[in-house]
Amino acid sequence: MLGGAMIAMIMAVSHIKYNSEICAIGMGINLLAIALTKFMLQVFFHTSGSFSNPAIVAIPKIALFFLEKCTVFKYALK
């Protein structure tokens, strides 16, 4: 919640004080979030790109037989 409040404050200050466009502020914050995510991934996990750990157990697949009869989902479930 604190992060959301900080982002809202950055958006409000930059829009009111500097009369910036909300869409441009949003794009800038999204680019900042992408850069911070990559940086923090490097700092905490010492990797760049994606994090993969063999100890992580995958969620088991569930068969949804009632959706196989639906023509919309028929090919998506294969």
PyMOL Python script that loads the backbone (N, CA, C, O; Angstrom):
from pymol import cmd

cmd.read_pdbstr("""\
ATOM      1  N   MET A   1       0.821  -1.184   0.000  1.00  0.00           N
ATOM      2  CA  MET A   1       0.000   0.000   0.000  1.00  0.00           C
ATOM      3  C   MET A   1       0.865   1.247   0.000  1.00  0.00           C
ATOM      4  O   MET A   1       0.509   2.271  -0.584  1.00  0.00           O
ATOM      5  N   LEU A   2       1.992   1.145   0.656  1.00  0.00           N
ATOM      6  CA  LEU A   2       2.892   2.289   0.700  1.00  0.00           C
ATOM      7  C   LEU A   2       3.443   2.603  -0.687  1.00  0.00           C
ATOM      8  O   LEU A   2       3.579   3.768  -1.060  1.00  0.00           O
ATOM      9  N   GLY A   3       3.755   1.563  -1.441  1.00  0.00           N
ATOM     10  CA  GLY A   3       4.246   1.766  -2.806  1.00  0.00           C
ATOM     11  C   GLY A   3       3.203   2.428  -3.695  1.00  0.00           C
ATOM     12  O   GLY A   3       3.526   3.319  -4.480  1.00  0.00           O
ATOM     13  N   GLY A   4       1.971   1.998  -3.575  1.00  0.00           N
ATOM     14  CA  GLY A   4       0.890   2.601  -4.347  1.00  0.00           C
ATOM     15  C   GLY A   4       0.663   4.050  -3.983  1.00  0.00           C
ATOM     16  O   GLY A   4       0.392   4.881  -4.850  1.00  0.00           O
ATOM     17  N   ALA A   5       0.775   4.359  -2.689  1.00  0.00           N
ATOM     18  CA  ALA A   5       0.623   5.746  -2.250  1.00  0.00           C
ATOM     19  C   ALA A   5       1.755   6.623  -2.775  1.00  0.00           C
ATOM     20  O   ALA A   5       1.540   7.776  -3.147  1.00  0.00           O
ATOM     21  N   MET A   6       2.970   6.061  -2.802  1.00  0.00           N
ATOM     22  CA  MET A   6       4.105   6.835  -3.328  1.00  0.00           C
ATOM     23  C   MET A   6       3.956   7.100  -4.827  1.00  0.00           C
ATOM     24  O   MET A   6       4.248   8.198  -5.300  1.00  0.00           O
ATOM     25  N   ILE A   7       3.506   6.103  -5.562  1.00  0.00           N
ATOM     26  CA  ILE A   7       3.300   6.285  -7.006  1.00  0.00           C
ATOM     27  C   ILE A   7       2.203   7.312  -7.254  1.00  0.00           C
ATOM     28  O   ILE A   7       2.325   8.157  -8.141  1.00  0.00           O
ATOM     29  N   ALA A   8       1.131   7.238  -6.468  1.00  0.00           N
ATOM     30  CA  ALA A   8       0.056   8.219  -6.608  1.00  0.00           C
ATOM     31  C   ALA A   8       0.543   9.624  -6.293  1.00  0.00           C
ATOM     32  O   ALA A   8       0.139  10.583  -6.950  1.00  0.00           O
ATOM     33  N   MET A   9       1.407   9.753  -5.292  1.00  0.00           N
ATOM     34  CA  MET A   9       1.942  11.060  -4.933  1.00  0.00           C
ATOM     35  C   MET A   9       2.851  11.597  -6.053  1.00  0.00           C
ATOM     36  O   MET A   9       2.806  12.783  -6.380  1.00  0.00           O
ATOM     37  N   ILE A  10       3.666  10.723  -6.627  1.00  0.00           N
ATOM     38  CA  ILE A  10       4.517  11.147  -7.750  1.00  0.00           C
ATOM     39  C   ILE A  10       3.659  11.622  -8.917  1.00  0.00           C
ATOM     40  O   ILE A  10       3.955  12.643  -9.538  1.00  0.00           O
ATOM     41  N   MET A  11       2.596  10.878  -9.211  1.00  0.00           N
ATOM     42  CA  MET A  11       1.708  11.270 -10.313  1.00  0.00           C
ATOM     43  C   MET A  11       1.013  12.591 -10.010  1.00  0.00           C
ATOM     44  O   MET A  11       0.908  13.452 -10.884  1.00  0.00           O
ATOM     45  N   ALA A  12       0.542  12.756  -8.790  1.00  0.00           N
ATOM     46  CA  ALA A  12      -0.178  13.977  -8.438  1.00  0.00           C
ATOM     47  C   ALA A  12       0.727  15.198  -8.482  1.00  0.00           C
ATOM     48  O   ALA A  12       0.347  16.233  -9.030  1.00  0.00           O
ATOM     49  N   VAL A  13       1.915  15.087  -7.910  1.00  0.00           N
ATOM     50  CA  VAL A  13       2.840  16.223  -7.894  1.00  0.00           C
ATOM     51  C   VAL A  13       3.275  16.592  -9.301  1.00  0.00           C
ATOM     52  O   VAL A  13       3.313  17.769  -9.657  1.00  0.00           O
ATOM     53  N   SER A  14       3.605  15.579 -10.103  1.00  0.00           N
ATOM     54  CA  SER A  14       4.072  15.892 -11.456  1.00  0.00           C
ATOM     55  C   SER A  14       2.947  16.440 -12.335  1.00  0.00           C
ATOM     56  O   SER A  14       3.203  17.231 -13.242  1.00  0.00           O
ATOM     57  N   HIS A  15       1.714  16.031 -12.075  1.00  0.00           N
ATOM     58  CA  HIS A  15       0.604  16.555 -12.874  1.00  0.00           C
ATOM     59  C   HIS A  15       0.198  17.969 -12.429  1.00  0.00           C
ATOM     60  O   HIS A  15      -0.032  18.836 -13.272  1.00  0.00           O
ATOM     61  N   ILE A  16       0.112  18.200 -11.145  1.00  0.00           N
ATOM     62  CA  ILE A  16      -0.349  19.490 -10.636  1.00  0.00           C
ATOM     63  C   ILE A  16       0.755  20.547 -10.699  1.00  0.00           C
ATOM     64  O   ILE A  16       0.535  21.648 -11.204  1.00  0.00           O
ATOM     65  N   LYS A  17       1.927  20.215 -10.191  1.00  0.00           N
ATOM     66  CA  LYS A  17       2.995  21.207 -10.112  1.00  0.00           C
ATOM     67  C   LYS A  17       3.639  21.481 -11.466  1.00  0.00           C
ATOM     68  O   LYS A  17       3.882  22.635 -11.819  1.00  0.00           O
ATOM     69  N   TYR A  18       3.914  20.426 -12.222  1.00  0.00           N
ATOM     70  CA  TYR A  18       4.617  20.590 -13.496  1.00  0.00           C
ATOM     71  C   TYR A  18       3.694  20.548 -14.703  1.00  0.00           C
ATOM     72  O   TYR A  18       4.161  20.670 -15.835  1.00  0.00           O
ATOM     73  N   ASN A  19       2.390  20.378 -14.487  1.00  0.00           N
ATOM     74  CA  ASN A  19       1.380  20.361 -15.533  1.00  0.00           C
ATOM     75  C   ASN A  19       1.707  19.331 -16.623  1.00  0.00           C
ATOM     76  O   ASN A  19       1.558  19.600 -17.815  1.00  0.00           O
ATOM     77  N   SER A  20       2.152  18.155 -16.192  1.00  0.00           N
ATOM     78  CA  SER A  20       2.493  17.074 -17.116  1.00  0.00           C
ATOM     79  C   SER A  20       1.249  16.288 -17.493  1.00  0.00           C
ATOM     80  O   SER A  20       0.248  16.295 -16.777  1.00  0.00           O
ATOM     81  N   GLU A  21       1.329  15.618 -18.619  1.00  0.00           N
ATOM     82  CA  GLU A  21       0.231  14.776 -19.095  1.00  0.00           C
ATOM     83  C   GLU A  21       0.220  13.472 -18.290  1.00  0.00           C
ATOM     84  O   GLU A  21       1.266  12.859 -18.077  1.00  0.00           O
ATOM     85  N   ILE A  22      -0.960  13.057 -17.849  1.00  0.00           N
ATOM     86  CA  ILE A  22      -1.106  11.861 -17.016  1.00  0.00           C
ATOM     87  C   ILE A  22      -0.613  10.614 -17.759  1.00  0.00           C
ATOM     88  O   ILE A  22       0.022   9.745 -17.161  1.00  0.00           O
ATOM     89  N   CYS A  23      -0.902  10.531 -19.049  1.00  0.00           N
ATOM     90  CA  CYS A  23      -0.479   9.366 -19.833  1.00  0.00           C
ATOM     91  C   CYS A  23       1.042   9.271 -19.874  1.00  0.00           C
ATOM     92  O   CYS A  23       1.595   8.179 -19.738  1.00  0.00           O
ATOM     93  N   ALA A  24       1.718  10.387 -20.058  1.00  0.00           N
ATOM     94  CA  ALA A  24       3.181  10.396 -20.096  1.00  0.00           C
ATOM     95  C   ALA A  24       3.758  10.036 -18.734  1.00  0.00           C
ATOM     96  O   ALA A  24       4.768   9.335 -18.655  1.00  0.00           O
ATOM     97  N   ILE A  25       3.136  10.501 -17.672  1.00  0.00           N
ATOM     98  CA  ILE A  25       3.599  10.162 -16.324  1.00  0.00           C
ATOM     99  C   ILE A  25       3.446   8.660 -16.088  1.00  0.00           C
ATOM    100  O   ILE A  25       4.344   8.017 -15.543  1.00  0.00           O
ATOM    101  N   GLY A  26       2.325   8.116 -16.494  1.00  0.00           N
ATOM    102  CA  GLY A  26       2.090   6.674 -16.343  1.00  0.00           C
ATOM    103  C   GLY A  26       3.098   5.840 -17.103  1.00  0.00           C
ATOM    104  O   GLY A  26       3.583   4.828 -16.597  1.00  0.00           O
ATOM    105  N   MET A  27       3.416   6.263 -18.323  1.00  0.00           N
ATOM    106  CA  MET A  27       4.427   5.538 -19.098  1.00  0.00           C
ATOM    107  C   MET A  27       5.788   5.607 -18.419  1.00  0.00           C
ATOM    108  O   MET A  27       6.514   4.614 -18.363  1.00  0.00           O
ATOM    109  N   GLY A  28       6.128   6.779 -17.905  1.00  0.00           N
ATOM    110  CA  GLY A  28       7.398   6.928 -17.207  1.00  0.00           C
ATOM    111  C   GLY A  28       7.487   6.063 -15.970  1.00  0.00           C
ATOM    112  O   GLY A  28       8.528   5.465 -15.699  1.00  0.00           O
ATOM    113  N   ILE A  29       6.403   5.991 -15.219  1.00  0.00           N
ATOM    114  CA  ILE A  29       6.384   5.158 -14.004  1.00  0.00           C
ATOM    115  C   ILE A  29       6.469   3.682 -14.374  1.00  0.00           C
ATOM    116  O   ILE A  29       7.142   2.915 -13.687  1.00  0.00           O
ATOM    117  N   ASN A  30       5.798   3.274 -15.450  1.00  0.00           N
ATOM    118  CA  ASN A  30       5.886   1.881 -15.895  1.00  0.00           C
ATOM    119  C   ASN A  30       7.304   1.525 -16.329  1.00  0.00           C
ATOM    120  O   ASN A  30       7.793   0.441 -16.009  1.00  0.00           O
ATOM    121  N   LEU A  31       7.967   2.419 -17.048  1.00  0.00           N
ATOM    122  CA  LEU A  31       9.353   2.167 -17.451  1.00  0.00           C
ATOM    123  C   LEU A  31      10.272   2.113 -16.233  1.00  0.00           C
ATOM    124  O   LEU A  31      11.197   1.302 -16.183  1.00  0.00           O
ATOM    125  N   LEU A  32      10.018   2.971 -15.260  1.00  0.00           N
ATOM    126  CA  LEU A  32      10.788   2.948 -14.024  1.00  0.00           C
ATOM    127  C   LEU A  32      10.583   1.627 -13.276  1.00  0.00           C
ATOM    128  O   LEU A  32      11.534   1.073 -12.725  1.00  0.00           O
ATOM    129  N   ALA A  33       9.357   1.128 -13.257  1.00  0.00           N
ATOM    130  CA  ALA A  33       9.070  -0.144 -12.585  1.00  0.00           C
ATOM    131  C   ALA A  33       9.793  -1.299 -13.273  1.00  0.00           C
ATOM    132  O   ALA A  33      10.305  -2.196 -12.603  1.00  0.00           O
ATOM    133  N   ILE A  34       9.840  -1.285 -14.600  1.00  0.00           N
ATOM    134  CA  ILE A  34      10.554  -2.332 -15.336  1.00  0.00           C
ATOM    135  C   ILE A  34      12.046  -2.287 -15.004  1.00  0.00           C
ATOM    136  O   ILE A  34      12.665  -3.323 -14.761  1.00  0.00           O
ATOM    137  N   ALA A  35      12.612  -1.094 -14.995  1.00  0.00           N
ATOM    138  CA  ALA A  35      14.038  -0.950 -14.703  1.00  0.00           C
ATOM    139  C   ALA A  35      14.354  -1.357 -13.267  1.00  0.00           C
ATOM    140  O   ALA A  35      15.359  -2.023 -13.019  1.00  0.00           O
ATOM    141  N   LEU A  36      13.504  -0.962 -12.320  1.00  0.00           N
ATOM    142  CA  LEU A  36      13.736  -1.342 -10.922  1.00  0.00           C
ATOM    143  C   LEU A  36      13.608  -2.846 -10.715  1.00  0.00           C
ATOM    144  O   LEU A  36      14.342  -3.429  -9.917  1.00  0.00           O
ATOM    145  N   THR A  37      12.683  -3.474 -11.427  1.00  0.00           N
ATOM    146  CA  THR A  37      12.524  -4.926 -11.322  1.00  0.00           C
ATOM    147  C   THR A  37      13.781  -5.632 -11.812  1.00  0.00           C
ATOM    148  O   THR A  37      14.261  -6.564 -11.167  1.00  0.00           O
ATOM    149  N   LYS A  38      14.309  -5.199 -12.934  1.00  0.00           N
ATOM    150  CA  LYS A  38      15.537  -5.803 -13.464  1.00  0.00           C
ATOM    151  C   LYS A  38      16.713  -5.563 -12.521  1.00  0.00           C
ATOM    152  O   LYS A  38      17.523  -6.463 -12.300  1.00  0.00           O
ATOM    153  N   PHE A  39      16.809  -4.378 -11.976  1.00  0.00           N
ATOM    154  CA  PHE A  39      17.893  -4.058 -11.046  1.00  0.00           C
ATOM    155  C   PHE A  39      17.801  -4.895  -9.779  1.00  0.00           C
ATOM    156  O   PHE A  39      18.804  -5.451  -9.331  1.00  0.00           O
ATOM    157  N   MET A  40      16.611  -4.990  -9.199  1.00  0.00           N
ATOM    158  CA  MET A  40      16.436  -5.762  -7.967  1.00  0.00           C
ATOM    159  C   MET A  40      16.654  -7.255  -8.203  1.00  0.00           C
ATOM    160  O   MET A  40      17.141  -7.952  -7.313  1.00  0.00           O
ATOM    161  N   LEU A  41      16.302  -7.755  -9.384  1.00  0.00           N
ATOM    162  CA  LEU A  41      16.561  -9.144  -9.724  1.00  0.00           C
ATOM    163  C   LEU A  41      18.060  -9.410  -9.723  1.00  0.00           C
ATOM    164  O   LEU A  41      18.510 -10.460  -9.265  1.00  0.00           O
ATOM    165  N   GLN A  42      18.829  -8.462 -10.235  1.00  0.00           N
ATOM    166  CA  GLN A  42      20.281  -8.584 -10.258  1.00  0.00           C
ATOM    167  C   GLN A  42      20.866  -8.497  -8.842  1.00  0.00           C
ATOM    168  O   GLN A  42      21.779  -9.248  -8.501  1.00  0.00           O
ATOM    169  N   VAL A  43      20.344  -7.593  -8.030  1.00  0.00           N
ATOM    170  CA  VAL A  43      20.872  -7.399  -6.679  1.00  0.00           C
ATOM    171  C   VAL A  43      20.578  -8.604  -5.776  1.00  0.00           C
ATOM    172  O   VAL A  43      21.472  -9.094  -5.086  1.00  0.00           O
ATOM    173  N   PHE A  44      19.331  -9.078  -5.779  1.00  0.00           N
ATOM    174  CA  PHE A  44      18.949 -10.123  -4.836  1.00  0.00           C
ATOM    175  C   PHE A  44      19.277 -11.535  -5.308  1.00  0.00           C
ATOM    176  O   PHE A  44      19.687 -12.371  -4.502  1.00  0.00           O
ATOM    177  N   PHE A  45      19.105 -11.816  -6.602  1.00  0.00           N
ATOM    178  CA  PHE A  45      19.274 -13.183  -7.099  1.00  0.00           C
ATOM    179  C   PHE A  45      20.509 -13.373  -7.965  1.00  0.00           C
ATOM    180  O   PHE A  45      20.781 -14.486  -8.416  1.00  0.00           O
ATOM    181  N   HIS A  46      21.259 -12.306  -8.202  1.00  0.00           N
ATOM    182  CA  HIS A  46      22.487 -12.361  -9.005  1.00  0.00           C
ATOM    183  C   HIS A  46      22.249 -12.982 -10.374  1.00  0.00           C
ATOM    184  O   HIS A  46      23.052 -13.788 -10.846  1.00  0.00           O
ATOM    185  N   THR A  47      21.160 -12.611 -11.001  1.00  0.00           N
ATOM    186  CA  THR A  47      20.844 -13.095 -12.333  1.00  0.00           C
ATOM    187  C   THR A  47      20.201 -11.977 -13.130  1.00  0.00           C
ATOM    188  O   THR A  47      19.660 -11.022 -12.572  1.00  0.00           O
ATOM    189  N   SER A  48      20.270 -12.111 -14.421  1.00  0.00           N
ATOM    190  CA  SER A  48      19.648 -11.125 -15.303  1.00  0.00           C
ATOM    191  C   SER A  48      18.703 -11.856 -16.233  1.00  0.00           C
ATOM    192  O   SER A  48      19.067 -12.901 -16.774  1.00  0.00           O
ATOM    193  N   GLY A  49      17.532 -11.353 -16.431  1.00  0.00           N
ATOM    194  CA  GLY A  49      16.557 -12.007 -17.300  1.00  0.00           C
ATOM    195  C   GLY A  49      15.446 -12.627 -16.496  1.00  0.00           C
ATOM    196  O   GLY A  49      14.590 -11.918 -15.966  1.00  0.00           O
ATOM    197  N   SER A  50      15.445 -13.941 -16.397  1.00  0.00           N
ATOM    198  CA  SER A  50      14.385 -14.612 -15.652  1.00  0.00           C
ATOM    199  C   SER A  50      14.987 -15.418 -14.508  1.00  0.00           C
ATOM    200  O   SER A  50      16.143 -15.839 -14.568  1.00  0.00           O
ATOM    201  N   PHE A  51      14.204 -15.621 -13.489  1.00  0.00           N
ATOM    202  CA  PHE A  51      14.636 -16.383 -12.321  1.00  0.00           C
ATOM    203  C   PHE A  51      14.019 -17.764 -12.376  1.00  0.00           C
ATOM    204  O   PHE A  51      12.801 -17.898 -12.490  1.00  0.00           O
ATOM    205  N   SER A  52      14.843 -18.784 -12.297  1.00  0.00           N
ATOM    206  CA  SER A  52      14.364 -20.165 -12.325  1.00  0.00           C
ATOM    207  C   SER A  52      15.059 -20.942 -11.217  1.00  0.00           C
ATOM    208  O   SER A  52      16.285 -20.924 -11.105  1.00  0.00           O
ATOM    209  N   ASN A  53      14.273 -21.617 -10.409  1.00  0.00           N
ATOM    210  CA  ASN A  53      14.802 -22.403  -9.312  1.00  0.00           C
ATOM    211  C   ASN A  53      14.217 -23.809  -9.415  1.00  0.00           C
ATOM    212  O   ASN A  53      12.995 -23.955  -9.416  1.00  0.00           O
ATOM    213  N   PRO A  54      15.052 -24.851  -9.503  1.00  0.00           N
ATOM    214  CA  PRO A  54      14.523 -26.218  -9.617  1.00  0.00           C
ATOM    215  C   PRO A  54      13.737 -26.669  -8.389  1.00  0.00           C
ATOM    216  O   PRO A  54      12.983 -27.639  -8.471  1.00  0.00           O
ATOM    217  N   ALA A  55      13.891 -26.000  -7.274  1.00  0.00           N
ATOM    218  CA  ALA A  55      13.163 -26.379  -6.065  1.00  0.00           C
ATOM    219  C   ALA A  55      11.696 -25.940  -6.109  1.00  0.00           C
ATOM    220  O   ALA A  55      10.885 -26.402  -5.306  1.00  0.00           O
ATOM    221  N   ILE A  56      11.356 -25.053  -7.041  1.00  0.00           N
ATOM    222  CA  ILE A  56       9.975 -24.586  -7.162  1.00  0.00           C
ATOM    223  C   ILE A  56       9.139 -25.683  -7.817  1.00  0.00           C
ATOM    224  O   ILE A  56       9.471 -26.160  -8.902  1.00  0.00           O
ATOM    225  N   VAL A  57       8.063 -26.077  -7.157  1.00  0.00           N
ATOM    226  CA  VAL A  57       7.198 -27.141  -7.642  1.00  0.00           C
ATOM    227  C   VAL A  57       6.076 -26.521  -8.474  1.00  0.00           C
ATOM    228  O   VAL A  57       5.441 -25.553  -8.054  1.00  0.00           O
ATOM    229  N   ALA A  58       5.841 -27.087  -9.652  1.00  0.00           N
ATOM    230  CA  ALA A  58       4.796 -26.573 -10.543  1.00  0.00           C
ATOM    231  C   ALA A  58       3.405 -26.931 -10.025  1.00  0.00           C
ATOM    232  O   ALA A  58       3.228 -27.920  -9.314  1.00  0.00           O
ATOM    233  N   ILE A  59       2.440 -26.123 -10.388  1.00  0.00           N
ATOM    234  CA  ILE A  59       1.040 -26.397 -10.044  1.00  0.00           C
ATOM    235  C   ILE A  59       0.563 -27.538 -10.932  1.00  0.00           C
ATOM    236  O   ILE A  59       0.776 -27.492 -12.143  1.00  0.00           O
ATOM    237  N   PRO A  60      -0.077 -28.558 -10.368  1.00  0.00           N
ATOM    238  CA  PRO A  60      -0.514 -29.687 -11.204  1.00  0.00           C
ATOM    239  C   PRO A  60      -1.613 -29.267 -12.186  1.00  0.00           C
ATOM    240  O   PRO A  60      -2.434 -28.398 -11.891  1.00  0.00           O
ATOM    241  N   LYS A  61      -1.603 -29.905 -13.354  1.00  0.00           N
ATOM    242  CA  LYS A  61      -2.621 -29.610 -14.372  1.00  0.00           C
ATOM    243  C   LYS A  61      -3.948 -30.229 -13.968  1.00  0.00           C
ATOM    244  O   LYS A  61      -3.998 -31.317 -13.394  1.00  0.00           O
ATOM    245  N   ILE A  62      -5.027 -29.510 -14.280  1.00  0.00           N
ATOM    246  CA  ILE A  62      -6.371 -29.964 -13.965  1.00  0.00           C
ATOM    247  C   ILE A  62      -7.110 -30.176 -15.277  1.00  0.00           C
ATOM    248  O   ILE A  62      -7.119 -29.297 -16.138  1.00  0.00           O
ATOM    249  N   ALA A  63      -7.721 -31.327 -15.427  1.00  0.00           N
ATOM    250  CA  ALA A  63      -8.497 -31.619 -16.629  1.00  0.00           C
ATOM    251  C   ALA A  63      -9.895 -31.019 -16.482  1.00  0.00           C
ATOM    252  O   ALA A  63     -10.606 -31.311 -15.521  1.00  0.00           O
ATOM    253  N   LEU A  64     -10.278 -30.185 -17.433  1.00  0.00           N
ATOM    254  CA  LEU A  64     -11.612 -29.569 -17.442  1.00  0.00           C
ATOM    255  C   LEU A  64     -12.414 -30.174 -18.588  1.00  0.00           C
ATOM    256  O   LEU A  64     -12.478 -29.615 -19.683  1.00  0.00           O
ATOM    257  N   PHE A  65     -13.022 -31.323 -18.319  1.00  0.00           N
ATOM    258  CA  PHE A  65     -13.706 -32.076 -19.365  1.00  0.00           C
ATOM    259  C   PHE A  65     -14.923 -31.341 -19.920  1.00  0.00           C
ATOM    260  O   PHE A  65     -15.237 -31.489 -21.101  1.00  0.00           O
ATOM    261  N   PHE A  66     -15.601 -30.567 -19.114  1.00  0.00           N
ATOM    262  CA  PHE A  66     -16.793 -29.862 -19.577  1.00  0.00           C
ATOM    263  C   PHE A  66     -16.446 -28.758 -20.572  1.00  0.00           C
ATOM    264  O   PHE A  66     -17.302 -28.351 -21.358  1.00  0.00           O
ATOM    265  N   LEU A  67     -15.206 -28.265 -20.554  1.00  0.00           N
ATOM    266  CA  LEU A  67     -14.811 -27.237 -21.517  1.00  0.00           C
ATOM    267  C   LEU A  67     -14.356 -27.811 -22.847  1.00  0.00           C
ATOM    268  O   LEU A  67     -14.276 -27.083 -23.837  1.00  0.00           O
ATOM    269  N   GLU A  68     -14.054 -29.120 -22.888  1.00  0.00           N
ATOM    270  CA  GLU A  68     -13.616 -29.736 -24.128  1.00  0.00           C
ATOM    271  C   GLU A  68     -14.744 -29.796 -25.155  1.00  0.00           C
ATOM    272  O   GLU A  68     -14.473 -29.847 -26.355  1.00  0.00           O
ATOM    273  N   LYS A  69     -15.993 -29.790 -24.715  1.00  0.00           N
ATOM    274  CA  LYS A  69     -17.132 -29.825 -25.630  1.00  0.00           C
ATOM    275  C   LYS A  69     -17.400 -28.461 -26.249  1.00  0.00           C
ATOM    276  O   LYS A  69     -18.029 -28.382 -27.304  1.00  0.00           O
ATOM    277  N   CYS A  70     -16.946 -27.411 -25.633  1.00  0.00           N
ATOM    278  CA  CYS A  70     -17.154 -26.051 -26.133  1.00  0.00           C
ATOM    279  C   CYS A  70     -16.186 -25.808 -27.291  1.00  0.00           C
ATOM    280  O   CYS A  70     -14.982 -26.021 -27.149  1.00  0.00           O
ATOM    281  N   THR A  71     -16.705 -25.367 -28.426  1.00  0.00           N
ATOM    282  CA  THR A  71     -15.861 -25.196 -29.619  1.00  0.00           C
ATOM    283  C   THR A  71     -14.859 -24.052 -29.467  1.00  0.00           C
ATOM    284  O   THR A  71     -13.810 -24.071 -30.110  1.00  0.00           O
ATOM    285  N   VAL A  72     -15.156 -23.072 -28.642  1.00  0.00           N
ATOM    286  CA  VAL A  72     -14.247 -21.943 -28.462  1.00  0.00           C
ATOM    287  C   VAL A  72     -12.979 -22.387 -27.738  1.00  0.00           C
ATOM    288  O   VAL A  72     -11.878 -21.981 -28.111  1.00  0.00           O
ATOM    289  N   PHE A  73     -13.125 -23.214 -26.711  1.00  0.00           N
ATOM    290  CA  PHE A  73     -11.993 -23.645 -25.908  1.00  0.00           C
ATOM    291  C   PHE A  73     -11.367 -24.946 -26.396  1.00  0.00           C
ATOM    292  O   PHE A  73     -10.340 -25.369 -25.864  1.00  0.00           O
ATOM    293  N   LYS A  74     -11.952 -25.575 -27.377  1.00  0.00           N
ATOM    294  CA  LYS A  74     -11.518 -26.896 -27.835  1.00  0.00           C
ATOM    295  C   LYS A  74     -10.045 -26.893 -28.251  1.00  0.00           C
ATOM    296  O   LYS A  74      -9.280 -27.774 -27.856  1.00  0.00           O
ATOM    297  N   TYR A  75      -9.660 -25.908 -29.040  1.00  0.00           N
ATOM    298  CA  TYR A  75      -8.284 -25.880 -29.549  1.00  0.00           C
ATOM    299  C   TYR A  75      -7.330 -25.180 -28.585  1.00  0.00           C
ATOM    300  O   TYR A  75      -6.121 -25.401 -28.645  1.00  0.00           O
ATOM    301  N   ALA A  76      -7.850 -24.355 -27.717  1.00  0.00           N
ATOM    302  CA  ALA A  76      -6.997 -23.652 -26.757  1.00  0.00           C
ATOM    303  C   ALA A  76      -6.498 -24.591 -25.663  1.00  0.00           C
ATOM    304  O   ALA A  76      -5.429 -24.355 -25.099  1.00  0.00           O
ATOM    305  N   LEU A  77      -7.238 -25.640 -25.352  1.00  0.00           N
ATOM    306  CA  LEU A  77      -6.876 -26.552 -24.274  1.00  0.00           C
ATOM    307  C   LEU A  77      -5.914 -27.645 -24.728  1.00  0.00           C
ATOM    308  O   LEU A  77      -5.413 -28.397 -23.892  1.00  0.00           O
ATOM    309  N   LYS A  78      -5.646 -27.755 -26.012  1.00  0.00           N
ATOM    310  CA  LYS A  78      -4.724 -28.802 -26.501  1.00  0.00           C
ATOM    311  C   LYS A  78      -3.299 -28.407 -26.310  1.00  0.00           C
ATOM    312  O   LYS A  78      -2.395 -29.165 -26.662  1.00  0.00           O
TER     313      LYS A  78
END
""", "prot")
cmd.dss("prot")
cmd.show_as("cartoon", "prot")
cmd.util.cbc("prot")
cmd.orient("prot")
